[in-house]
Amino acid sequence: MTIADLCLLGMIALIIASIAPAKIAGRREYDNANPRDPAFYTPGFRARALGAHLNGQEAFPFFAAAVVLAETRGMPQGTVDGLAVAFLLARVAYAGAYLGDRPTLRSVLWFVAFALNVMLFLLPAFAGR
């Protein structure tokens, strides 16, 4: 198992972790029988946690495809691992900016993570494979 493979697991953990603070903070109002109740995710912190969670779900398929493509096409593993770690770190910072209500920083971090993912995805094209 490579570091990039572990970053896939890390991304799944981040997706789950980004919604957890909203559920913990609103534990008295959270209804586990109706976990997707839109009324629970009121504007403010809970809505931002939901946004971070959903955006992580949206970003994951592209990241997973990029890692799998780069690894199956025999790209240098150190490069794949480095880009995957950088992507995951950018996404952790993105989630923190989202939860911390820092919209400009959040947007910059989203772009950085997306650019890293594009680089990872295009590695085989630049290597001619």
C-alpha positions as a Markdown table, in Angstrom:
| # | Residue | x | y | z |
|---|---|---|---|---|
| 1 | Met | 0.0 | 0.0 | 0.0 |
| 2 | Thr | 1.4 | 3.4 | -1.0 |
| 3 | Ile | 1.2 | 6.7 | 0.8 |
| 4 | Ala | -1.1 | 7.9 | -2.0 |
| 5 | Asp | -3.4 | 5.0 | -1.2 |
| 6 | Leu | -3.5 | 6.0 | 2.4 |
| 7 | Cys | -4.3 | 9.5 | 1.4 |
| 8 | Leu | -7.5 | 8.1 | -0.2 |
| 9 | Leu | -8.4 | 6.7 | 3.3 |
| 10 | Gly | -7.4 | 10.1 | 4.8 |
| 11 | Met | -9.8 | 11.9 | 2.4 |
| 12 | Ile | -12.7 | 9.6 | 3.5 |
| 13 | Ala | -11.8 | 10.3 | 7.2 |
| 14 | Leu | -11.8 | 14.0 | 6.5 |
| 15 | Ile | -15.2 | 13.9 | 4.8 |
| 16 | Ile | -16.6 | 12.2 | 7.9 |
| 17 | Ala | -14.7 | 14.4 | 10.3 |
| 18 | Ser | -15.9 | 17.6 | 8.7 |
| 19 | Ile | -19.6 | 16.9 | 9.6 |
| 20 | Ala | -18.9 | 15.6 | 13.1 |
| 21 | Pro | -18.4 | 19.0 | 14.8 |
| 22 | Ala | -21.9 | 20.1 | 13.7 |
| 23 | Lys | -23.4 | 17.0 | 15.1 |
| 24 | Ile | -21.5 | 17.2 | 18.3 |
| 25 | Ala | -22.2 | 21.0 | 18.8 |
| 26 | Gly | -25.9 | 20.4 | 18.2 |
| 27 | Arg | -26.2 | 17.0 | 19.9 |
| 28 | Arg | -29.3 | 18.0 | 21.8 |
| 29 | Glu | -31.1 | 19.0 | 18.6 |
| 30 | Tyr | -29.6 | 16.3 | 16.3 |
| 31 | Asp | -32.0 | 13.5 | 15.5 |
| 32 | Asn | -30.2 | 10.3 | 14.5 |
| 33 | Ala | -33.5 | 8.9 | 13.1 |
| 34 | Asn | -33.6 | 11.8 | 10.7 |
| 35 | Pro | -29.9 | 12.6 | 10.1 |
| 36 | Arg | -30.4 | 14.6 | 6.8 |
| 37 | Asp | -33.0 | 17.0 | 8.2 |
| 38 | Pro | -32.3 | 20.3 | 6.5 |
| 39 | Ala | -33.6 | 22.2 | 9.5 |
| 40 | Phe | -30.7 | 20.9 | 11.6 |
| 41 | Tyr | -28.2 | 22.5 | 9.3 |
| 42 | Thr | -29.2 | 26.1 | 10.0 |
| 43 | Pro | -27.2 | 29.0 | 8.7 |
| 44 | Gly | -23.9 | 29.4 | 10.5 |
| 45 | Phe | -21.5 | 26.8 | 11.8 |
| 46 | Arg | -23.7 | 23.8 | 11.0 |
| 47 | Ala | -24.4 | 24.9 | 7.5 |
| 48 | Arg | -20.6 | 25.4 | 6.9 |
| 49 | Ala | -19.9 | 22.0 | 8.3 |
| 50 | Leu | -22.4 | 20.5 | 5.9 |
| 51 | Gly | -20.9 | 22.5 | 3.1 |
| 52 | Ala | -17.4 | 21.2 | 3.9 |
| 53 | His | -18.7 | 17.7 | 4.1 |
| 54 | Leu | -20.6 | 17.8 | 0.8 |
| 55 | Asn | -17.7 | 19.5 | -1.0 |
| 56 | Gly | -15.4 | 16.7 | 0.3 |
| 57 | Gln | -17.8 | 14.1 | -1.2 |
| 58 | Glu | -17.7 | 16.0 | -4.5 |
| 59 | Ala | -13.9 | 16.2 | -4.6 |
| 60 | Phe | -13.2 | 12.6 | -3.7 |
| 61 | Pro | -14.1 | 10.8 | -7.0 |
| 62 | Phe | -11.7 | 13.0 | -9.0 |
| 63 | Phe | -9.0 | 12.5 | -6.4 |
| 64 | Ala | -9.5 | 8.7 | -6.3 |
| 65 | Ala | -9.4 | 8.6 | -10.1 |
| 66 | Ala | -6.3 | 10.7 | -10.3 |
| 67 | Val | -4.4 | 8.5 | -7.8 |
| 68 | Val | -5.5 | 5.2 | -9.5 |
| 69 | Leu | -4.6 | 6.6 | -13.0 |
| 70 | Ala | -1.2 | 7.8 | -11.9 |
| 71 | Glu | -0.4 | 4.5 | -10.1 |
| 72 | Thr | -1.6 | 2.2 | -12.8 |
| 73 | Arg | 0.2 | 4.1 | -15.4 |
| 74 | Gly | 3.5 | 3.6 | -13.5 |
| 75 | Met | 4.2 | 7.2 | -12.6 |
| 76 | Pro | 7.1 | 7.8 | -10.1 |
| 77 | Gln | 5.6 | 6.8 | -6.8 |
| 78 | Gly | 7.3 | 9.6 | -4.9 |
| 79 | Thr | 5.7 | 12.2 | -7.2 |
| 80 | Val | 2.3 | 10.5 | -6.9 |
| 81 | Asp | 2.7 | 10.3 | -3.1 |
| 82 | Gly | 3.8 | 13.9 | -2.8 |
| 83 | Leu | 0.9 | 15.3 | -4.8 |
| 84 | Ala | -1.5 | 13.1 | -2.9 |
| 85 | Val | -0.2 | 14.3 | 0.4 |
| 86 | Ala | -0.2 | 17.9 | -0.7 |
| 87 | Phe | -3.8 | 17.5 | -1.9 |
| 88 | Leu | -4.9 | 16.0 | 1.4 |
| 89 | Leu | -3.2 | 18.8 | 3.4 |
| 90 | Ala | -4.8 | 21.4 | 1.2 |
| 91 | Arg | -8.2 | 19.8 | 1.8 |
| 92 | Val | -7.6 | 19.6 | 5.5 |
| 93 | Ala | -6.8 | 23.4 | 5.5 |
| 94 | Tyr | -9.9 | 23.9 | 3.2 |
| 95 | Ala | -12.2 | 22.2 | 5.7 |
| 96 | Gly | -10.7 | 24.2 | 8.5 |
| 97 | Ala | -11.2 | 27.5 | 6.6 |
| 98 | Tyr | -14.8 | 26.4 | 5.8 |
| 99 | Leu | -15.6 | 25.6 | 9.4 |
| 100 | Gly | -13.8 | 28.7 | 10.6 |
| 101 | Asp | -15.8 | 31.0 | 8.3 |
| 102 | Arg | -12.9 | 32.2 | 6.2 |
| 103 | Pro | -14.5 | 32.3 | 2.7 |
| 104 | Thr | -11.6 | 33.9 | 0.8 |
| 105 | Leu | -9.0 | 31.6 | 2.3 |
| 106 | Arg | -11.4 | 28.7 | 1.7 |
| 107 | Ser | -11.7 | 29.6 | -2.0 |
| 108 | Val | -7.9 | 29.9 | -2.4 |
| 109 | Leu | -7.4 | 26.5 | -0.8 |
| 110 | Trp | -10.1 | 24.9 | -3.0 |
| 111 | Phe | -8.2 | 26.2 | -6.0 |
| 112 | Val | -4.9 | 24.9 | -4.7 |
| 113 | Ala | -6.3 | 21.5 | -4.0 |
| 114 | Phe | -8.0 | 21.3 | -7.4 |
| 115 | Ala | -4.8 | 22.3 | -9.1 |
| 116 | Leu | -2.8 | 19.6 | -7.3 |
| 117 | Asn | -5.5 | 17.1 | -8.3 |
| 118 | Val | -5.3 | 18.2 | -11.9 |
| 119 | Met | -1.5 | 17.8 | -11.8 |
| 120 | Leu | -1.8 | 14.3 | -10.4 |
| 121 | Phe | -4.4 | 13.4 | -13.0 |
| 122 | Leu | -2.3 | 14.7 | -15.9 |
| 123 | Leu | 1.0 | 13.0 | -14.8 |
| 124 | Pro | 0.5 | 10.2 | -17.3 |
| 125 | Ala | -0.1 | 12.7 | -20.1 |
| 126 | Phe | 3.1 | 14.5 | -19.4 |
| 127 | Ala | 5.0 | 11.2 | -19.2 |
| 128 | Gly | 3.5 | 10.1 | -22.5 |
| 129 | Arg | 1.7 | 7.0 | -21.0 |
